[in-house]
Amino acid sequence: MTRNPFFPTFSDLPGELAIFPLPGAVVMPGVQLPLNIFEPRYLSMVWDALASDHLIGMVQPTSEAALEDAPEIHRVGCAGRITSYSETSDGRIVLVLSGVCRFQVREEIEGCKGYRRVSVDWERFAVDYHSEGEVMADRSGFLTSLRSYCKLNSVEIPWDDLDKMSDTDLTNLLCAHLPLSPEDKQALVETLSMGERAALMRGLLDMASVSSMRVAEHRH
């Protein structure tokens, strides 16, 4: 995807971010993630982001602490920029977060108005600003694995649109939107290069397909 002209340059990325810990919800560079915001602390976070750089850090809680009020978080997430939003009559904000760049959490810092904030390091993921030319080793085989997974798990995919996408955009989109487990999504987010991420995803899809076939066999 063409980089949004409103996005910050890599050198302008901030040293601190508000974070939204949400299990199973990840954003990746160039990918859009719709969010429905209703908790007062996160409504405050959105208003503060809109008043500054529009950036929010999406991170996943660690699985064993996901239901706590202030759960432990994974150390790698991805920043997204609020690129559209609307207010609802019942006090919610429905927004679209567009992925900018992944980050490493340095440490948690003092929160604000009930939401959490962290200091971040972007250097490990500078590749997110120049990865568009990367290609996966076997796109045809990858798509075969994807088709099998989608058929066995009743996942609908706009195949014509996917055929037109670059390898990077395709891989990042699937990371965010396939119904994979939070642990699998986190492993994909943390995988540095697109080629390695695509290989890992294909392996996860194949394992899920084998598992689905075994379940189907046991039912007969």
Legacy VTK file of the C-alpha trace (Angstrom):
# vtk DataFile Version 3.0
C-alpha trace
ASCII
DATASET POLYDATA
POINTS 220 float
0.000 0.000 0.000
1.170 3.541 -0.687
2.240 5.199 2.543
-0.276 7.755 3.757
1.160 11.298 3.342
-0.196 12.188 6.792
1.877 9.468 8.467
5.026 10.556 10.329
8.436 9.877 8.847
10.485 7.284 10.696
12.613 9.976 12.352
9.473 11.753 13.569
7.988 8.749 15.381
7.429 9.635 19.068
9.347 8.207 22.000
6.150 7.617 23.993
2.794 6.104 23.070
-0.620 5.582 24.582
-1.448 1.881 24.365
-4.645 -0.071 23.869
-4.168 -3.623 25.240
-6.640 -5.882 23.460
-6.275 -9.671 23.057
-6.617 -10.953 19.512
-6.573 -7.463 17.963
-3.429 -6.497 16.090
-2.637 -3.922 13.450
0.224 -4.130 10.977
1.844 -1.502 8.733
-0.463 -0.547 5.892
-3.441 -2.426 7.366
-6.663 -0.873 8.639
-8.238 -2.012 11.897
-11.764 -0.880 12.851
-12.294 -0.270 16.562
-15.361 0.434 18.673
-14.350 2.569 21.672
-16.706 2.868 24.634
-14.733 2.707 27.917
-14.233 6.219 29.406
-10.457 5.811 29.722
-10.101 4.812 26.073
-12.452 7.550 24.920
-10.041 9.934 26.686
-7.120 8.230 24.951
-8.726 8.747 21.540
-9.499 12.420 22.183
-5.937 13.016 23.381
-4.520 11.223 20.327
-6.690 13.310 18.004
-5.410 16.452 19.721
-1.775 15.472 19.064
-0.252 13.025 16.560
-3.266 10.689 16.093
-1.094 7.691 17.096
-2.119 4.800 19.358
-0.088 1.677 20.147
-1.905 -1.632 19.794
-0.483 -4.327 22.068
-1.775 -7.697 23.191
-1.982 -8.688 26.847
-0.175 -11.868 27.776
-2.709 -14.680 27.649
-2.706 -15.552 31.344
-3.481 -11.961 32.328
-5.844 -10.937 29.556
-8.877 -10.382 31.791
-7.205 -8.240 34.432
-7.802 -4.501 34.621
-4.125 -3.710 33.981
-2.742 -6.877 32.380
0.847 -7.629 31.605
1.523 -6.845 27.963
3.695 -8.296 25.246
6.797 -6.255 24.511
6.143 -5.822 20.785
3.162 -4.005 19.301
2.330 -1.795 16.348
1.393 1.862 16.235
-1.596 2.925 14.226
-2.809 6.331 13.156
-6.460 7.291 13.521
-7.422 7.950 9.910
-11.171 8.265 10.368
-13.663 8.322 13.205
-17.296 9.008 13.971
-19.252 9.647 17.150
-22.369 7.633 17.946
-25.514 8.819 19.690
-24.854 6.469 22.635
-21.416 7.925 23.415
-19.097 5.588 21.535
-16.395 6.379 18.995
-16.102 4.139 15.937
-12.712 4.618 14.327
-10.301 3.191 11.814
-6.697 2.726 12.892
-4.179 2.439 10.037
-0.935 0.635 10.854
2.259 2.701 10.749
5.204 0.856 12.328
5.885 -1.814 14.926
7.683 -0.970 18.159
9.475 -2.513 21.117
8.253 -1.487 24.574
11.088 -0.055 26.652
9.108 0.451 29.842
5.725 1.504 31.080
5.513 5.137 32.155
2.952 7.167 34.054
-0.517 6.805 32.582
-2.983 9.556 31.806
-6.722 9.770 32.541
-6.862 6.044 33.243
-5.165 4.817 30.058
-1.655 3.398 29.919
1.451 4.788 28.252
4.850 3.333 27.371
8.207 4.519 26.141
9.104 2.779 22.895
11.993 1.893 20.613
11.355 1.777 16.851
14.815 0.881 15.526
14.345 -2.890 15.300
11.357 -2.340 13.009
12.727 0.345 10.692
12.173 -2.297 7.988
8.460 -1.425 8.151
9.269 1.794 6.292
10.966 0.097 3.343
9.619 -3.464 3.039
7.295 -2.997 0.048
9.695 -4.620 -2.405
10.050 -7.879 -0.448
8.681 -11.047 -2.020
7.752 -14.362 -0.422
9.544 -17.504 -1.521
6.492 -19.334 -2.899
3.371 -17.187 -3.293
1.517 -19.891 -5.202
2.107 -22.424 -2.433
1.194 -19.841 0.200
-2.140 -19.176 -1.520
-2.808 -22.912 -1.779
-2.351 -23.217 1.987
-4.552 -20.183 2.526
-7.347 -21.568 0.331
-7.299 -24.885 2.179
-7.400 -23.123 5.559
-10.271 -20.850 4.513
-12.316 -23.729 3.095
-11.893 -25.899 6.189
-12.584 -23.027 8.587
-15.383 -21.307 6.618
-13.393 -18.094 6.245
-14.506 -15.837 3.413
-11.729 -14.061 1.490
-12.022 -11.545 -1.397
-9.683 -13.552 -3.619
-9.744 -11.137 -6.542
-8.540 -8.335 -4.280
-5.811 -10.515 -2.766
-4.465 -11.409 -6.206
-3.757 -7.712 -6.834
-1.915 -7.127 -3.546
1.836 -7.098 -3.024
3.342 -9.874 -0.901
3.934 -7.460 1.984
0.401 -6.053 1.968
-1.102 -9.526 1.644
0.891 -10.956 4.540
0.250 -7.993 6.830
-3.474 -7.963 6.048
-3.815 -11.643 6.889
-1.856 -11.192 10.135
-4.433 -8.692 11.315
-7.646 -10.229 10.019
-7.429 -14.031 9.934
-9.086 -15.699 12.961
-5.817 -16.983 14.395
-5.161 -17.353 18.110
-3.730 -14.362 20.011
-0.505 -16.320 20.504
-0.151 -17.002 16.775
-0.914 -13.364 15.954
1.739 -12.225 18.422
4.349 -14.537 16.892
3.584 -13.049 13.476
3.766 -9.465 14.748
7.167 -10.149 16.264
8.631 -11.782 13.124
10.894 -9.168 11.588
10.966 -9.747 7.816
8.002 -10.289 5.539
9.522 -13.459 4.083
9.926 -15.052 7.501
6.446 -13.877 8.507
4.889 -15.409 5.384
6.709 -18.710 6.015
5.534 -18.761 9.634
1.971 -17.943 8.610
1.928 -20.718 6.013
3.075 -23.165 8.669
0.339 -21.990 11.047
-2.293 -22.279 8.310
-1.179 -25.800 7.409
-1.231 -26.916 11.058
-4.710 -25.437 11.524
-5.921 -27.200 8.368
-4.577 -30.558 9.550
-6.275 -30.028 12.921
-9.583 -29.181 11.221
-9.396 -32.286 9.047
-8.744 -34.503 12.087
-11.771 -33.035 13.859
-13.896 -33.658 10.766
-12.682 -37.270 10.552
-13.570 -37.932 14.196
-17.127 -36.760 13.553
-17.700 -39.485 10.950
LINES 1 221
220 0 1 2 3 4 5 6 7 8 9 10 11 12 13 14 15 16 17 18 19 20 21 22 23 24 25 26 27 28 29 30 31 32 33 34 35 36 37 38 39 40 41 42 43 44 45 46 47 48 49 50 51 52 53 54 55 56 57 58 59 60 61 62 63 64 65 66 67 68 69 70 71 72 73 74 75 76 77 78 79 80 81 82 83 84 85 86 87 88 89 90 91 92 93 94 95 96 97 98 99 100 101 102 103 104 105 106 107 108 109 110 111 112 113 114 115 116 117 118 119 120 121 122 123 124 125 126 127 128 129 130 131 132 133 134 135 136 137 138 139 140 141 142 143 144 145 146 147 148 149 150 151 152 153 154 155 156 157 158 159 160 161 162 163 164 165 166 167 168 169 170 171 172 173 174 175 176 177 178 179 180 181 182 183 184 185 186 187 188 189 190 191 192 193 194 195 196 197 198 199 200 201 202 203 204 205 206 207 208 209 210 211 212 213 214 215 216 217 218 219
